[in-house]
Amino acid sequence: MKSLSFLFLAVLALLASACQNQTPAQASKPNIVIIYADDMGFGDLAIQNPNSKIPTPYLDQMAREGMRFSDAHSSSGICSPSRYALLTGTYHWRRQHDIVDSFGKPFFAEGDVSVADVLRSNGYSTAAIGKWHLGWNWVMKGEPSAEITSGSRTVKVVGPDDIDWSQPVKGGPLDRGFDYYFGDGTINFPPYAWVENDRVVEAPTELMTYDNIGYETKEGHWEFRPGPRVKDWNPYDVLPTLTKKAVSYIQEQKEDQPFFLYFALPSPHAPIIPNEEFDGKSQAGAYGDFMVQTDWVAGQVLQALKDKGLEENTLVIFTADNGPEAYAWTRGLEYGHFSMGDFRGLKRDVWEGGHHVPFIVKWPGKVPAGTVSDQLISQIDLMATLASLSGSPVPAPAAPDSYDFSQVWQGQNPANPVREALVHNTYKTIWGIRKGDFLYINDSTGGHRKIPADFAELKGYTDFDSPALLFNMKEDARQMQNLYTSDLEKAKELAELLEKYRAGQSTAK
């Protein structure tokens, strides 16, 4: 008996020693990386578009090694609102609908809790690299004083002498739970300068106007807003610089310190400016080449994790802020590549193509490889899910609209949907709500602009004349058959649920 007792105690001692030798990150806290593409459509990911003209081998491989969601959505059909919703677990429309414009005030309000706040309070190092587009409190010297002429109009804009560049910039990532930030803010909004933490790296001394950019796009327009820029600012350097910075950040991490990296890409958003080594790599024009580069960038991040020995304990999420821009209509007609996939509508729309986005999750040994989930999921759900998987408490009343999908991510398939319903919205006028198979839209259209006639003819789209719309998304994901008049009872049920949510009810259970 004594020998057995001794053996038992020895085994316990070995187990205890093994547990003590495990770092906290290894034992319970995965590293977390979110790669957030900009204006990338559901059909731009080759693995979910059999007719794609754009190769995306790195993201396809990530999907094969993880879980791909076929029914994933951003909160909004535009940029800033979707980013706010992802970072806070809160519908954007509880705060505002529109983007943060050049030198606009922060989307966040005091007291808002971000996923970075939650993770940092649980011992994570946190970093944001890339596009912020959620506002800063710039130190202005006075009213905008620079003048630019556009057509017959002369307007005042913020110039390089209108801001005190020597002062720290408050209200940005460092005030939202991030320990470190590096980026250009927003590639097509001023200031055209690098920002590191809460200061510009080099003060802008020039005024970017509509006609002095100095470079050519490879497709479409620059879409730059006028404003301050540093001397010799080269837009083609932005994506490569951010990629190097993200890889460098990963290389600096240590195994015993869990980290969270929010890597927000400026691509494939316009300006469409793939670097020359990617020219001609797709069969969908310059945008397709820019998508190839975007895929390559994601691959560099994944490879950096592997090279550093962090792949096994790192949860990587790839998704995009909204659907593709209007150039996608021409792309479909010219190249036969449909960035929106089979969905109707694009960026800005409440039509499905405006917010139905790619969504991939990879975590070796935890997220089952090669799986596809048809659960209705939103980027709003990242807060509750990441908090659950990392053991990080979320303080009330933060993340009121975020559902915990951790069991789904780990391979469990619940009998009932995790989400009760999901509200679709961009601007103030058009709202939709999805529950189960059915989608209700409170207008005769889900579009904030009309689909071009030649594209509508190609796809067989027609207008609807009912006061609201109802679709069975399981049977009719293309939104071709309006069921509103034939199922008024279902339409009424969803309209009432939508109003309940809009009235302020928290949606997560």
N, C-alpha and C positions, 0 to 999 in steps of 0.2 A: 504493500500500500504506500509506504514511504517513497519508493522509487516512482510509482505512478504519480503521486502528488508532486514530486520534484519535477517530473517530466511535464506535467500540466502547468506548473508555475514557470518552467523554462519557456514553454510555448507562449504563455501570456507575456512574458518579458520580451520575447522576440517580437511579438505583435505590437507591443507598446513601443518598442524601439523603432519599429518600422513606421508607426504612425508619427512618432516624434521627428523622425528624419524627413517625413513628407513636409514640404513647404505648404503654407496655407493655400497658395494658388493651385498646387498640385492636388491638394486634398479636397477642396470644395469650390474654389473660385476660378472659373475659366477666364482666360483673357477674352476680350470681346472686341471684334473689329466690324464696323459697319462701313461698307463701301456704297456710296450713294451717288448714282448716276443722275444726269440732268437732262430732261426731255427725251428719255429713251423709251420707245414704245414696246409693248408686249411682243410684237412681231419682230423686233430687232434682235432678240435672243434666238439663235439658230435652232437650238434644241427644241423649241416650242413653235417653230414655224417651218414646216416641211418645204415651203417654197421660198425660203430666205435666199437672198442674193448676197448676204453678208456672213462670212465665217466668223464665229465666236468660239474658238476652240478652248480657251481658258475657262470661260464661264460655263460652257457645255460640260467640261470636265468637272468643274465645281458642282454642277447639278448632279452628275453621275456619282459623285462622292458624297452627296448630301441629299437634302429634300427640296424639291421644287414645288411651289404653291401655284396652282393653276387659276385660283380665284382670289388674287391679292390686289389691294387697292391703296392708293394714297388718299389722304384726307381731302385734298383739293386738286383741281386741275391746273394749278399754277404753283409757283416756286415757294415763296416765303411761307405761305400758310401750311403747306405740306411739311416743311422742315420744322416749324413750330410744333405741329401735331405729333410728328415722330419723336421729337425730343422731350415732349411733356406728357404724352398719353392723353391729350385733350383735343377734341375737335377744334379746328382753327376758327370756326365761325362763332365759337363762344368768346372770341377776342376780336377778330376782324376778318375781312374777306380778301383784301387786296394785298399786293406785294409791298415790301418796304422799298420806297424809291430812293434815288440818289440822296445820300446824306439824311435819309429818313430816320425817325426815332425808332428805338427798339420795338420789335413785335412783343417781346416779353414785358410783363408787368412785375413790379416788386412783389415778392412772395411766390412767384411761379417756381415750381420745382422741376428740374430737368433730370433726365436719366443719368447725366454726368454727375449731378448733385447726389443722386441716390447711390451710385456706384462709388463715388469718392468717399462718401460717409462710411462705406464698408471696406475701406482700405485700398481702393483702386487708384492708380495713377491714371489721369485722364488727359486726352489730347484731342483737339480738333485741327484738322489740316485741310485746307482747300476753301471751297466756297462757303461763306457764312450767310449772307443775304438776309440777316435778321436784325440788322441795324446796330449802330453805335451812337453814343452821345458825343458827337464831334464838338470840339471847342471852337465855336465860330467867333470871329472878330466883329462881325456885323452882318448886314444884309449882303446877298450876292452882288458882286460888282463887275464881273466879267460879262462882256457882251458877245453874242454870236448872232449871225444872220442865217436864217433858213428861209429860202424863197424870198418873199417880200416882208418877212417878219424879222425884227431884231428883238432878242429876248435876253434877259439877265440870267446868268448861271453862276454857280459857285466857282470861283477861280482859285489859283494857287496861293494868292495872298489873302484869301478870306478865312483861312483856318490857321489856328496856332498849332503847327505841326510838332512843336516841342513838348506839348502837353500829352500825358497819357490819355487814351481814349477809353472812356468808361462805357458800361452797358453791353459790352461784347462777350465773347466766349469766356473770358476769365471771370466774368461776373455771373456766368451760367453753369458753373460747376467744372469748368475745364482748367487744368493746371497749365496747359500750354496751348498756344495757337500759332499757326503759320498759314498765311494765305494771301490772296489778293482781294478778298472780300467777295466780289462778284465780277466776273471777267468783263462784262459789258457795261458796268456801272463805275463811275469814279468813286474814290481816287484810283488812278491807275498806278499802283504802287504796292509793294509788299508790306504786309503788316505782320509783325511778330509779337506775340503776346498782346500788349495794349499800346504799342507804338509803331509808327511807320518806320521802316528800315532806312529809307531815304526820302527826304521831303520832296514832294512834287514842285517843279518850277515852271512847268509849261501848261498850256491850256489845250486839251484835246478837243477838236471841233469835228464837224461831220466830214470835213474834206482834207484833214492833215494827218491822217492815221499813219500813212507811210508804207502800208503793206496792202496786199490784195487778199480777199477771201477766195476760197476755192469753190464755194457755192453760196448763193444767197447774199445777204447784206451783212454788214458789220453789226448793226443794231447797237452800236455804242451810244451811250448818253454822253453829252459833252461835259467836260470837267477837268480837274487837275490831273496831271500825269508827271512821272519822273522823266528825265531826259533819256532818250533812246529806249523807251518802253517798247518791248517786242511782245505782242500777244502770242506769238508762236512759242515763246519760252515758258508760258504759264503752265500748261499741262506737264511737260517734262520736269520742270522745277518741283512741282507739287509731288510728282511721282518719286523723285529722288528723296524729297523730304520725308515722305511716308515710309519709304524703305529704310532710310537712315534712322527714323524713330524706332522702328521695329528692331533694328540691329542693336540699338542701345538698351533694349529692355533686358531685365534679369528674370531668371526662372522663379525666384522667390518673391516677386512683386507683381501681382496681377495688374493688368492695364486695360484701358478702354480707349480705342482709337475710332473716332468719327472722321472718316475720310470722304469728304464731299467733293466730287469731281465737277469741273466746269464743262464737261463733255457728256454727250454729243450736242449740247446746247449751241446755238449760233453765238458767235461767229463760227462757221464751219471751217476749221483750220487744221486739218491733219498735218503732222510733220511729214517731210518729204519721203522718209523711209516707208511710210504707209500709203503713199500715192499708188493707186491702181490695185490695191489689195482686195477690193471687193468688186462686185458687179452692180453696185448701186450708187455710183458716182462718188463725189467727195464726201458726202454724208456717210456713205457706207464705209469709206476708208477711215473716217473719224471714229466710227463705231468699232472698226477693227483695232484702232489704237486704244479706244476705251477698254475693250476686252483685254488687250495686252497689258494695260496698266493694272487691271484687276489681277492678272497673272503675275505681275511683278510683286504685288503685295503677298499673294499666296506663296510664291517662291521664297520671299524673304522670311516668312514664318517657318517654312520648312528648313531653310538654311540655318536659321537660328535655333532650331530644335524646339520650336514652340507650337508646331502644327497640331500635335495631339491634344494639347490643352487649350486650344483657341477656338472659340465660336465665331464664325464669320458669317455675316449677313450681307447679301447683295440685293439692292433694289433701286428704284428710281423715283424721282419726286412727282412725276406726272407723265402723261402721254406725250407723243411727239408733236413738234411744231408744224405749222401749216405747209412747210416745204414737203411734208410727207404726201400730200395729195399729188403734187407733180412727180414725186419719186415713184409713186405707184403707177402713174400713167406712162412714165418714160422708161422705167426699169423693171416694172412688174414686181417690185419689192414693196410690201405693205407694212410699214412700221407699226401700224395699229393692229396688225394681225387681221382677224376676221371681224373686229369690232367696229361699230359706227362711231365717228367722231374722233377728235384730237384734243390736244392741250387746250385748256380752258373749259371744255365741254363737260356737261353732266352726262352726255352720252358715254357709253362704256369705255370708248377709246381714250377719254380724257383722264381717266384715273385707274384703269385696270393695268397694272404694271408687273414687270418681272419681280420675282421674289424667291431667292435661294438661301437656304440655311445649311451650313456645313459645320460639323463638330465630330471628328473621328471617334468612333466607338460609342457615341452618345446619340447622334442623329443618324438613323439608319440610311445607309448609302443607297442611291438609285431609287429613291421613293418619290412619289408625286402625291400631294394632298389636294383634295378638292374642297377643303374647309374654307369657308369665307373668312378671310383675315385682312386686317388693316395694319398699316404702319403704326397706327396709334397703339397697337397691341404690343409693340416692342418693349415699352416701359414695364408693364406688368410681367411679361414673359422673362425679360432679362433680369429683373429683380428676383423673380422666383428661382431661376436657374443659378443665380449667384448668391442666394441667401441674403439679399439686401432689402431691408424694410423700406416700404414706401409710406411716407407720412401722409395722414389724412389732412386735407381733402385732395391731395395731388392725384393726377392720372385718373380722373373720374370716368373716362370713356375707354380705358385700356383693359383688355381681357387677357388672362393668363393662358397661353398656348403651350406651356412647357411640356405637358404630357403629349400633345400632338407632335411636337418637335422630337420627342424621344421615342416615337414610334407607336404610341398608343392611339387607337382610333375610336374615340367615344361614339356611342350610339347616337347622341344628339349633337347638333352643332354647338361649338363653344360660344359663338356669338349669337345673341338674340336677333340682332339686326344691325345694319350699317347705313348711316346717312351719307349720301353723295351730294356735294355742293362745291361750287366755286365762288360765284358772285351772289349778291343778295336776292336775285329774282327767281332763279330756278333751283329747285330742290328735288332730290330723289331719296328713296329709302328702299333698301333691299332686305327682305326677310325670307329665308328659305329660298325657294326657286323664283320667287316673284319680286319684281322691281316696279315701284310706282314713281312717276315723275309728275310734279304738280303743274305742268305746262304742256302745251301742244308740241313742244320740241325739247330736246335735251341739249341743243346747240346754242352757243353764244355767238355764232356766225354761221352763215349758210354754206353748206357743202357745195363746191363748184359743180355746175351742171354736168360737165363731162365726166367728173368722178362719180357723181350720183347716178348717171346713166350706166357707167361701167359696173357699179355695184348693185344696181336695181333699187336704189333708195327712192322713196316717195314721201311726200309730206303727209302729216296726220292732221285731221280737223277736229278732234275731240278736245275738250278743255284740259284733259290730263291724259297720261299714258300709263299703260300697264303691260308688262312683258313677263313671260315665263322664260327666265334666263337659262334654265336647263335645256329647254327645247328650242330656244330662239335667242342665242347669245348675240346674233347679229342685229337684233331689235328691228325685225321686219314686220311682225304681226302684233298689232296693238289690240290688246284684250280689254281695254277699258269699258267699252259699251257692252260687252258680253259678260263681264264679271264685275258689275258695279259694287257688289258686296265686298269683294277682295280689295278693290280700289279704296273703298271707304275705310276698311280696316287699316290699311297701310297709311292712308292720309291722316287718320286719327293718331296712329303711332308716331308718325313724323311730327305732328304738332306737339305731342307729349314730350318728345326729345327736344324740340326747339324751345319749348317753354322752360327748359332748364333741368329736366330730370337727368341725373347721372345714368349713363347707359350700361356701365359694367356692373356685373354681379359679384 
